[in-house]
Amino acid sequence: MNNSSLINLPSGAHGIVHQIAAGTCATKRLYEIGINPGTEIEVVKNDVGPLILSLAGHKIAIGRGLAQKIVVNF
């Protein structure tokens, strides 16, 4: 498996969160919405603006800056 920042994955790609390289507040926020190491995610949209992710059947939008701090295995 390859590691990459979430922002580098194209639309339709699947991955598993490997690490969150963010500060305490951002990491806590991601944990609260269900994004933590070991979580499987799918990138629904990654063009301009926020990324749209599918997480356990729910769609979540996160900003590009925050997405850049999420390292995934794909």
Residue frames as qw, qx, qy, qz and C-alpha x, y, z in Angstrom:
[[0.000, 0.888, 0.460, 0.000, 0.00, 0.00, 0.00],
 [0.391, 0.386, -0.011, 0.836, 1.09, 3.56, -0.70],
 [0.243, -0.660, -0.454, 0.547, 0.85, 6.48, 1.74],
 [0.209, 0.379, 0.280, 0.857, -0.29, 9.88, 0.55],
 [0.142, 0.187, 0.352, -0.906, -2.07, 12.96, 1.76],
 [0.376, 0.518, 0.738, -0.216, -5.82, 12.73, 1.31],
 [0.273, 0.771, 0.002, -0.575, -5.76, 15.80, -0.92],
 [0.039, 0.482, -0.725, -0.490, -3.75, 13.84, -3.54],
 [0.348, 0.188, 0.918, 0.017, -6.37, 11.10, -4.01],
 [0.192, -0.057, -0.493, -0.847, -8.62, 11.44, -7.06],
 [0.665, -0.015, 0.169, -0.728, -12.41, 11.23, -6.97],
 [0.908, 0.094, -0.280, -0.297, -13.57, 7.63, -6.59],
 [0.464, 0.379, -0.729, 0.331, -10.43, 6.49, -4.71],
 [0.793, -0.552, -0.206, -0.155, -10.68, 4.46, -1.52],
 [0.398, 0.478, -0.583, 0.523, -8.22, 4.54, 1.35],
 [0.693, -0.556, -0.434, 0.146, -7.68, 3.85, 5.02],
 [0.120, -0.928, 0.192, -0.296, -6.62, 6.67, 7.33],
 [0.793, 0.111, -0.420, 0.428, -3.07, 5.97, 8.49],
 [0.448, -0.281, -0.337, 0.779, -2.19, 9.12, 10.42],
 [0.022, 0.931, 0.310, 0.190, -3.48, 12.58, 11.22],
 [0.583, -0.003, -0.118, 0.804, -0.65, 15.13, 11.16],
 [0.100, -0.732, -0.224, -0.636, -2.53, 18.06, 12.66],
 [0.034, -0.368, 0.509, -0.778, -2.70, 19.98, 15.90],
 [0.059, 0.148, 0.874, -0.459, -4.77, 19.01, 18.92],
 [0.431, 0.390, 0.295, -0.758, -7.90, 20.97, 17.96],
 [0.549, 0.385, -0.475, -0.570, -7.98, 19.76, 14.35],
 [0.261, 0.128, -0.957, 0.014, -7.30, 16.16, 15.40],
 [0.207, 0.228, 0.755, -0.579, -10.10, 16.31, 17.97],
 [0.519, 0.414, 0.008, -0.748, -12.48, 17.74, 15.36],
 [0.494, 0.309, -0.719, -0.379, -11.65, 14.92, 12.93],
 [0.082, -0.008, -0.959, 0.272, -12.15, 12.31, 15.67],
 [0.350, 0.296, 0.512, -0.727, -15.55, 13.80, 16.46],
 [0.640, 0.430, -0.140, -0.621, -16.74, 13.40, 12.87],
 [0.950, 0.033, 0.290, -0.111, -15.37, 9.85, 12.67],
 [0.689, 0.635, -0.298, 0.182, -12.07, 10.33, 10.85],
 [0.494, -0.713, 0.495, -0.056, -9.37, 8.55, 12.82],
 [0.099, 0.485, -0.845, -0.202, -6.61, 6.02, 12.06],
 [0.229, 0.063, 0.971, -0.040, -8.04, 2.79, 10.65],
 [0.478, 0.555, 0.406, -0.547, -11.16, 4.42, 9.18],
 [0.428, 0.210, 0.694, 0.540, -11.99, 3.49, 5.59],
 [0.218, 0.684, 0.165, -0.677, -12.96, 6.46, 3.42],
 [0.541, 0.426, 0.569, 0.449, -13.88, 7.13, -0.18],
 [0.071, -0.361, 0.095, 0.925, -13.20, 10.40, -1.98],
 [0.426, 0.648, 0.624, -0.095, -16.48, 11.40, -3.65],
 [0.380, 0.885, 0.140, 0.230, -15.29, 14.76, -5.02],
 [0.562, -0.554, 0.133, 0.600, -11.85, 16.28, -5.24],
 [0.494, 0.601, 0.286, 0.560, -11.67, 19.14, -7.71],
 [0.118, 0.441, -0.175, 0.872, -12.02, 22.72, -6.46],
 [0.549, -0.531, 0.064, -0.642, -13.27, 23.71, -3.05],
 [0.533, -0.425, 0.646, -0.343, -13.71, 21.28, -0.16],
 [0.232, 0.150, -0.943, -0.185, -13.28, 17.53, -0.53],
 [0.782, -0.165, 0.045, -0.600, -16.43, 15.45, -0.22],
 [0.087, 0.297, -0.944, 0.115, -15.80, 12.13, 1.53],
 [0.802, -0.243, -0.334, -0.432, -17.97, 9.10, 2.06],
 [0.056, 0.348, -0.804, 0.478, -17.50, 7.68, 5.53],
 [0.121, 0.174, 0.921, -0.328, -19.64, 4.74, 6.69],
 [0.122, 0.584, 0.769, 0.230, -22.40, 5.72, 4.28],
 [0.076, -0.901, -0.282, 0.321, -22.36, 9.42, 5.22],
 [0.539, 0.595, 0.097, 0.588, -21.04, 12.26, 3.11],
 [0.461, -0.752, -0.119, 0.456, -18.71, 14.73, 4.82],
 [0.456, 0.803, -0.013, 0.384, -17.12, 17.90, 3.44],
 [0.627, -0.620, 0.000, 0.472, -13.71, 18.95, 4.73],
 [0.177, 0.946, -0.174, -0.209, -11.50, 21.84, 3.71],
 [0.787, 0.520, -0.269, 0.194, -8.42, 21.35, 1.55],
 [0.036, 0.702, -0.559, 0.440, -6.05, 22.50, 4.32],
 [0.679, -0.340, 0.528, -0.380, -7.37, 19.92, 6.75],
 [0.957, 0.263, 0.055, -0.112, -7.44, 17.21, 4.06],
 [0.514, 0.686, -0.463, 0.226, -3.75, 17.82, 3.43],
 [0.211, -0.568, 0.669, -0.431, -2.99, 16.78, 7.04],
 [0.869, -0.068, 0.378, -0.313, -4.68, 13.38, 6.73],
 [0.102, 0.481, -0.831, -0.260, -2.32, 10.60, 5.58],
 [0.874, 0.105, 0.223, -0.419, -4.03, 7.61, 3.98],
 [0.338, -0.221, 0.870, 0.284, -3.01, 4.18, 2.70],
 [0.695, 0.456, 0.053, -0.554, -4.49, 3.39, -0.70]]
